[in-house]
């Protein structure tokens, strides 16, 4: 079940706010009855019309996780002729990346044709958590870990506190898992350069409730049902707290 205005927004009729205006104006019916109440909940299978025209949810949306390799652009076309994620996607559908990974960063990338979901996931109010496996030069000592956890003053502002887990370390290099929820340009690399531990390799392991797992480099997979449910639940809670519309304007 979902609120009627959300049903209309997810069906691509209008934004949630405009859908509310349609409802209040008596332009929407549910199972043959005019509905003028904004709190009305409907099932996904409900018979809904707007101005007499049937409205159905798009149930054919595609959600894929890609293990993006190093040296691949997070775009569908590159004017410089570099490899792009387009060659990793199945033919026949126009899918778009949710956010981006740098050319020299590998790991989990979500692609979909679900516009409302993409809008929410990339909205700055939400701050979706992202975890990276990072190999850096030198030993990451406790003082530098404390700096990362406290937040760093970069040239474009102070970073929020990061979560840090040391996986392995020796004199030559350290392997850490770093979790952030911001999206500053090349943020992870700049944070580690700031504490004089430049990045050797960078792979995104997690994006919100989605995990890279053992997906091979260059491979794709469909989202598991439980992942999609968790993703939408997370966004529903976040949108209520932030007061953000859950569809395109």
C-alpha positions as a printed NumPy array, in Angstrom:
array([[  0.   ,   0.   ,   0.   ],
       [  1.085,   3.58 ,  -0.663],
       [ -0.454,   7.019,  -0.513],
       [ -2.363,   7.956,  -3.624],
       [ -0.215,  10.989,  -4.419],
       [  2.904,   8.807,  -4.248],
       [  1.255,   6.232,  -6.516],
       [  0.62 ,   8.966,  -9.096],
       [  4.153,  10.314,  -8.779],
       [  5.739,   6.892,  -9.193],
       [  3.513,   6.255, -12.201],
       [  5.001,   9.34 , -13.825],
       [  1.765,  11.366, -13.88 ],
       [  3.182,  14.375, -12.005],
       [  5.233,  15.296,  -8.965],
       [  3.722,  14.447,  -5.614],
       [  2.738,  18.062,  -4.968],
       [  0.964,  18.39 ,  -8.326],
       [ -0.673,  14.991,  -7.794],
       [ -2.111,  16.332,  -4.536],
       [ -3.704,  19.186,  -6.487],
       [ -5.253,  16.669,  -8.882],
       [ -6.741,  14.75 ,  -5.964],
       [ -8.156,  17.839,  -4.258],
       [ -9.697,  18.928,  -7.571],
       [-11.58 ,  15.624,  -7.863],
       [ -9.724,  14.53 , -10.996],
       [ -8.653,  11.143,  -9.572],
       [-10.688,   7.977,  -9.09 ],
       [ -9.759,   4.769,  -7.283],
       [-11.741,   1.65 ,  -8.179],
       [-14.415,   3.795,  -9.792],
       [-14.833,   6.308,  -6.958],
       [-13.655,   9.901,  -6.923],
       [-11.104,  10.477,  -4.158],
       [-10.502,  13.933,  -2.689],
       [ -8.607,  12.921,   0.467],
       [ -4.813,  13.231,   0.509],
       [ -4.386,  10.542,   3.148],
       [ -5.918,   7.827,   0.969],
       [ -3.762,   4.689,   0.6  ],
       [ -4.03 ,   2.387,  -2.407],
       [ -2.627,  -0.969,  -3.426],
       [ -0.223,  -1.149,  -6.362],
       [ -2.882,  -3.137,  -8.218],
       [ -5.633,  -0.537,  -7.684],
       [ -7.687,   0.724, -10.649],
       [ -6.666,   4.387, -10.712],
       [ -7.606,   7.028, -13.282],
       [ -6.781,  10.715, -13.766],
       [ -9.279,  12.654, -15.867],
       [-10.729,   9.309, -16.877],
       [ -7.425,   7.889, -18.15 ],
       [ -6.078,   4.709, -16.514],
       [ -2.842,   5.054, -14.555],
       [ -0.547,   2.127, -13.763],
       [  2.739,   1.888, -11.937],
       [  5.775,   1.167, -14.021],
       [  6.651,  -2.316, -12.882],
       [  9.318,  -2.814, -15.528],
       [ 11.983,  -0.638, -13.963],
       [ 15.429,  -2.163, -14.028],
       [ 17.93 ,  -1.992, -11.161],
       [ 21.454,  -3.249, -11.75 ],
       [ 24.623,  -3.27 ,  -9.701],
       [ 27.824,  -3.008, -11.74 ],
       [ 31.314,  -3.791, -10.512],
       [ 32.903,  -0.911, -12.373],
       [ 36.525,  -1.581, -13.313],
       [ 39.33 ,   0.925, -13.064],
       [ 39.79 ,   2.967, -16.226],
       [ 36.101,   3.167, -17.139],
       [ 34.072,   6.383, -17.291],
       [ 30.764,   6.595, -15.406],
       [ 29.009,   7.89 , -18.512],
       [ 27.285,   6.399, -21.543],
       [ 29.552,   8.223, -24.003],
       [ 32.996,   9.787, -23.77 ],
       [ 34.16 ,  12.345, -26.367],
       [ 37.774,  11.297, -25.745],
       [ 37.036,   7.713, -26.702],
       [ 37.678,   6.184, -23.293],
       [ 35.815,   3.099, -22.124],
       [ 32.423,   3.815, -20.537],
       [ 29.916,   1.829, -18.506],
       [ 27.761,   1.562, -21.637],
       [ 29.756,  -1.505, -22.699],
       [ 28.89 ,  -3.207, -19.396],
       [ 25.125,  -2.694, -19.671],
       [ 22.628,  -5.086, -21.288],
       [ 21.287,  -3.99 , -24.701],
       [ 17.779,  -2.744, -25.242],
       [ 17.279,  -0.472, -22.242],
       [ 18.339,   3.083, -21.53 ],
       [ 19.858,   2.914, -18.054],
       [ 21.608,   5.672, -16.161],
       [ 24.148,   5.661, -13.31 ],
       [ 23.087,   6.825,  -9.862],
       [ 25.87 ,   9.229,  -8.94 ],
       [ 29.34 ,   8.488, -10.242],
       [ 32.645,   6.799,  -9.599],
       [ 35.84 ,   8.425, -10.822],
       [ 37.703,   7.027, -13.827],
       [ 40.4  ,   5.649, -11.501],
       [ 37.958,   4.281,  -8.892],
       [ 36.415,   0.801,  -9.082],
       [ 33.523,  -0.867,  -7.335],
       [ 29.786,  -0.76 ,  -6.806],
       [ 27.76 ,   1.414,  -9.152],
       [ 23.955,   1.374,  -9.28 ],
       [ 22.296,   1.928, -12.664],
       [ 18.562,   2.172, -13.265],
       [ 15.806,   3.724, -15.339],
       [ 13.841,   4.602, -12.182],
       [ 13.924,   8.388, -12.292],
       [ 12.231,   9.094,  -8.935],
       [ 14.576,   6.718,  -7.113],
       [ 17.618,   8.294,  -8.772],
       [ 16.359,  11.741,  -7.791],
       [ 16.138,  10.694,  -4.152],
       [ 19.459,   8.865,  -4.018],
       [ 21.333,  11.836,  -5.443],
       [ 19.531,  14.497,  -3.412],
       [ 22.058,  16.271,  -1.147],
       [ 19.708,  16.128,   1.846],
       [ 19.941,  12.361,   2.177],
       [ 23.661,  11.701,   2.487],
       [ 23.628,   8.023,   1.506],
       [ 26.458,   6.157,   3.249],
       [ 29.217,   4.834,   0.993],
       [ 32.004,   2.489,   2.11 ],
       [ 35.317,   2.273,   0.261],
       [ 38.173,  -0.223,   0.515],
       [ 41.277,   1.971,   0.255],
       [ 44.943,   1.053,  -0.116],
       [ 47.199,   3.95 ,   0.962],
       [ 50.941,   4.497,   1.117],
       [ 52.502,   4.123,   4.549],
       [ 51.142,   3.024,   7.899],
       [ 47.899,   4.671,   9.007],
       [ 48.72 ,   5.48 ,  12.621],
       [ 46.165,   6.253,  15.389],
       [ 46.643,  10.022,  15.1  ],
       [ 45.632,  10.028,  11.43 ],
       [ 42.697,   7.733,  12.119],
       [ 41.52 ,  10.222,  14.75 ],
       [ 41.781,  13.052,  12.225],
       [ 39.607,  11.18 ,   9.716],
       [ 37.043,  10.355,  12.377],
       [ 36.897,  13.99 ,  13.518],
       [ 36.537,  15.49 ,  10.036],
       [ 39.084,  17.369,   7.944],
       [ 39.237,  20.941,   6.685],
       [ 39.56 ,  20.699,   2.894],
       [ 39.674,  23.602,   0.456],
       [ 35.925,  23.353,  -0.228],
       [ 34.851,  22.95 ,   3.393],
       [ 35.064,  20.628,   6.355],
       [ 34.228,  16.968,   5.894],
       [ 31.806,  15.198,   8.198],
       [ 33.273,  12.592,  10.571],
       [ 34.161,   9.381,   8.744],
       [ 34.045,   5.804,   9.948],
       [ 37.42 ,   4.093,   9.7  ],
       [ 38.36 ,   0.425,  10.022],
       [ 41.939,  -0.729,   9.534],
       [ 41.958,  -4.008,   7.614],
       [ 45.746,  -4.44 ,   7.431],
       [ 48.815,  -2.242,   7.817],
       [ 52.579,  -2.353,   7.525],
       [ 55.359,   0.143,   6.961],
       [ 54.811,   0.346,   3.198],
       [ 51.019,   0.519,   2.985],
       [ 47.722,   0.255,   4.838],
       [ 44.346,  -1.157,   3.81 ],
       [ 41.315,   0.536,   5.347],
       [ 37.543,   0.618,   5.013],
       [ 36.367,   4.231,   4.976],
       [ 32.684,   5.18 ,   5.233],
       [ 31.411,   8.65 ,   4.353],
       [ 28.001,  10.115,   3.525],
       [ 28.986,  13.145,   1.501],
       [ 29.669,  13.571,  -2.185],
       [ 32.464,  16.1  ,  -2.529],
       [ 34.545,  15.759,  -5.681],
       [ 37.253,  13.081,  -5.256],
       [ 36.618,  13.34 ,  -1.536],
       [ 38.23 ,  10.114,  -0.341],
       [ 41.44 ,  10.779,  -2.253],
       [ 41.651,  14.361,  -1.014],
       [ 41.   ,  13.35 ,   2.589],
       [ 43.853,  10.87 ,   2.52 ],
       [ 46.193,  13.226,   0.704],
       [ 45.424,  15.769,   3.429],
       [ 46.805,  13.405,   6.077],
       [ 49.768,  12.492,   3.837],
       [ 48.589,   8.998,   2.997],
       [ 47.997,   9.094,  -0.785],
       [ 45.684,   6.509,  -2.325],
       [ 47.13 ,   3.579,  -4.261],
       [ 43.808,   1.852,  -5.011],
       [ 40.178,   2.703,  -4.28 ],
       [ 37.112,   0.449,  -4.557],
       [ 33.57 ,   1.178,  -3.412],
       [ 32.195,  -1.763,  -1.436],
       [ 28.825,  -0.453,  -0.301],
       [ 26.241,   2.121,  -1.35 ],
       [ 23.512,   2.48 ,   1.271],
       [ 22.116,  -1.043,   1.842],
       [ 23.697,  -2.367,  -1.372],
       [ 26.869,  -4.458,  -1.183],
       [ 29.383,  -5.351,  -3.883],
       [ 29.948,  -8.796,  -2.382],
       [ 31.796, -11.216,  -4.659],
       [ 30.536,  -9.719,  -7.932],
       [ 33.422, -10.046, -10.437],
       [ 35.029,  -6.967, -11.931],
       [ 33.065,  -5.826, -14.991],
       [ 30.042,  -7.986, -14.145],
       [ 26.462,  -6.873, -13.451],
       [ 23.616,  -8.326, -11.439],
       [ 19.992,  -7.501, -10.702],
       [ 19.204,  -6.078,  -7.284],
       [ 17.889,  -8.678,  -4.88 ],
       [ 14.301,  -8.039,  -3.776],
       [ 15.351,  -7.443,  -0.186],
       [ 17.918,  -4.871,  -1.344],
       [ 15.329,  -2.863,  -3.243],
       [ 12.927,  -2.998,  -0.308],
       [ 15.68 ,  -1.807,   2.059],
       [ 16.687,   0.961,  -0.338],
       [ 13.155,   2.292,  -0.695],
       [ 12.501,   2.01 ,   3.033],
       [ 15.663,   3.987,   3.765],
       [ 14.656,   6.687,   1.308],
       [ 11.079,   6.879,   2.572],
       [ 12.328,   7.492,   6.114],
       [ 14.927,   9.992,   4.948],
       [ 12.446,  11.929,   2.797],
       [ 10.012,  12.245,   5.713],
       [ 12.763,  13.547,   7.999],
       [ 14.168,  15.945,   5.401],
       [ 10.812,  17.063,   4.018],
       [ 11.947,  16.267,   0.483],
       [  9.521,  15.503,  -2.33 ],
       [  9.835,  11.913,  -3.487],
       [  9.396,  12.532,  -7.19 ],
       [ 10.572,  14.809,  -9.953],
       [  9.098,  18.331,  -9.985]])
